Amino acid sequence: MKLLKRTVAFALAGLLLVVVAFDIWGALTLGTITPSAQPEWHEEANKVVMVFGATGSVGDGLLKAAVEDPAVEKVYVVTRRSSERIDAGVASGKVEMLLHEDFTDYSSLAPILGEVDTVLWGLGTTSIGMDDETYTWIHVDFPVAFVTAWLDARTTGPMAFHYVTGMGTDINGEQHWAREKGRAEREVAELAVGTDLRTFGYRSAFVRPSSEQANALHYLLEALLRPGDLVISSTELGNAMLEISARTTELDNGTLIDNADSIAYAQAYEERQNR
């Protein structure tokens, strides 16, 4: 029993040291973008928002952010199934759920895509236990097909595509998932060249679920990782996306947003809402 307690104590101490090391690394390396104190605003930049992946832990928070933003008049949710938040949004009249099966074919959405100003893309899945071909299909083919269809319907701004790719994404990385998400970031940015569309890759670290979905473990991890700017809630991430969309000339197409950058824009969003 003593040996077991000692082993557990050593394991916890080692884990804590790893967390502290990550926090120090995050504090020293993250946060390369500072939101402008006097940005140029477009009042209708987020008038119509479309959300993908809203039934997942990240997408749920993105949907919450869009629904709660007073500047957003309409939210389209493209999904295979509903959720409690989607149902509540539909009941409020602000959300319209679009049941959709083939995420490489958006022809059925063509009449709607011309209305959309901002897209919050939280659709994705873990690479654990998934073959490379399926992972590429979901994380590259899906968003590329959507952006292609969106640009067929509209090319003039304000338009912003926000894609949650995750920390470690690297088109030259060793892991297949990192390379493919990096490729997706690059391909959607290339599609947008010559149009008013701006695309952004969010290389977030730990995205804590919304308050309605988070549990004690999520909040513990948040407390441990917050000092290194390595955690953001899914709702805060959505707020950051909406803030960047509204700042229509501040960031260029293809800009990559790390976790500390997202935190900075989420704080700017909150300050603007409280004025």
N, C-alpha and C positions, 0 to 999 in steps of 0.2 A: 504493500500500500504506500509506504514512504517513497519507494522508487517510482511508483506511478505519479504521485503528487509532484515529485521532483522533476520528472520528465515533462509533465504538463506545464509546470512553472517555467522550465527552460524554453518550451515551445512557445508559450505566450510572450516571454521576454524577447525571443527571437523575432516573433511576428511584430511586436511593438517597435523593435529596432528597424525592421524593414519599412514599416509605416512612416517612422520618423525620417528615415533616409529618403523615402519618396516625397515627403512633405518638403524637405530641404531642397531636393532636386526641383520640385515644382515651383517653389517660391523663387528659386534662382533663375529658372529658364523659361517659365511660361509668362504670357502677357506681353505680346509684342505690339499690340494695337491699343491706342488710347482714343476713346470716343471724343469727337470734337465738342468743345464747350458751346460753339455757335454753329450747329449743323444747318444745312439747307433741308427744309421739310417739304414733303408732298402730302397734303392732307388726305388724299384718297389712295395712298400707296397700298393700304391694307383693307380697302373697302370690301373686296371679295377674296376670301381665303379658301384654299383647298388643302385638306389634311389627308395624308396617307399613313397607314399604320396605327390608326387611332385606338385599336383594341389592345395594343401592346403597352408596356409600362412607360416607354418614352413617348409614344404617340398620344397616349391618354393625356399627358401633361401638355403636349403641344395643342391638343384640342381645347383643353381647359383655358389655356392662355388666349387662344383665338376667340372663344366664346365670351370671355370676360373683358376683352378689349372693347372699349366704347367706340373706337374708330372703325371696328369691323362690323359691317352691316349684314353680311351673309357668309356662312361657312358651309362648304361642300365637303362631305366626308366620303371618300372612296374606299370601300371596304367589302369584304366577303361576308361579314356578319356584324351584328350590332353589339352594343355594350350599354351599361347603365348610363354612362355619360352621353353617349350618342342619343339614346332614347330621350334623356332629359333635354338635350339640345333641340331635338326635333319637336318635342312638346312645347318648347319655348317659342318656336317659330323662327329661330335664328339659324338652325342647322338643317340641312337637307342631306339625307343619307342616300348615296348612290351605290347600290349593290353591284359589285363588279367581280368577275371571275378571272379574266385574262389580262394580266398586267403588262402584256406586250402589245395589246391592241386597245386603243382608246377611241376608235371610230364612233362608238356609241356616245361618247362624251363630247364630240366635236361641237355641237351647238352650245355647250356650256363653256368650253375652254376659252373662248374669246372674251368672256367676262372676268376671268380669274386674274387677280393682280399678284397674289403671293401664294406660294406652295410650301407647306411644311411637310417634309418627307421623313417620316420616322419608321418607314417600312423596312424590315430587315429581320435577320435571325442569326443565331450563333453558328459559328463554323464547326463547332464540336459535333462529331458524328455525321457531318454532311459531306457528300462528295463534292469535288471541286466544280464539276459542271453545273450542279444545281445551285451552288453558292454564287457562281458567276451569273447564272440566269436571274437570280433574285436581286443581286446587288449591283449588277451592271446593266443587264438587258432591260430590266423593269424601268429604272429611272431614265435611261437613254431613250427608250421607246416613248416614255411620257413627254420628255422635253421636246423630242422631235414632233410629236403630235401637237403640243402646246404652241410651238413656233409655226406650225402649219395654220393655226387658228389666229395667231396674234404675234406681232413682233415689236409693237410700240409700247413703251413704258407708261406707268411704272410696272415692272415685272421683276420678281425675285424668286429664285428657287433655292431652298435651304435643305441641305442633305446631311443627315447625321451619319458620319462615317466612323468616328471614334479615334481615340488616342492610339498611336501605333500605325495608323494608316500611312503607307509609304509605297509609292509606285515601284520603287526599287528594293522593297523589303524582302526579307527571307521567307516570310509566311505568305501563302497563297491569298488569304483573306486580305492582308494588308496591301498586296499588290493590286488586287482586283478593285478594292474600294478606292485606291489611289487612281486607278485607271478610270473608274466611273467619274471621279471628281474632274479629271482632265477632259474626258469625252463630253460631259455636259457643258463644261466651260467652252470647249471648242465649238460646240453647236451654237452657242449664244453669240459668238463673234459676229459683228456686223449687225446685231439687233440691239434692242434696248434691254434685253434680259440680262440680269446679273445672277450668277450662280455662286453658291458658297458651300464649302465643306466644313462641317463642324466636327473637329477632332477632339471630342469631349472625353473625359476620363470616366469617373463614376457618375452616372446620371441617376439621382435618387428619384424614385417614383413620386407621384403627386401625393399630397397629404392624405387623400382618401385611400390610397393604395399602399402607402409606406407602412412598415412595421418597425419594431424596436431595433432590429438588427440594421435596417437601413439607416436609422437615425444615429446609431452607434458608429457606423462606417462614415457617415457624414461628419460627425464630430471629430473623428480621427484624421480625415482627409482634408477638411476645410482649411487648416493652416497652410497647406501647400497649394491651395487653389485647384485641388484635384477632384472637387465634387461640385455639382450644380443640380438643382432639382429640375425635373422635366418641365415644370411650369415656368421656372426661371429661364430655361433654355428657350422655350417658346416666346417668352417676353423679349429675350435678346434678339431672336429672329425678327420679330415684329418691329423692334427698334431699328435694326439695320435696314429693313425694307423701307421704313419711313424716311431714313437718311439717304435719299436716292442718289446723291453724288459723292458720298463719303468713301465708300469702298468699291474697288474695281471688281469686275467679273472675274471669277476664279479665285477670289481671296479665300485663304484657309484660316479658320477661326479656332484657336486652341481654347482650352477650358477657362483660363484666366481672362481671355478676351470675351468669352461669352458672359462671364460673371460681370465684367465691366459694363457691357451693353445692357445686361439685365438691371444693373443698378441705375444706369442712365434712364432706362425705361421707367423704373419705379419713381425716380425723382421727377420725371416729366409728368407722370400721372398724379403726383401729389402736389403739383404746383397749383 
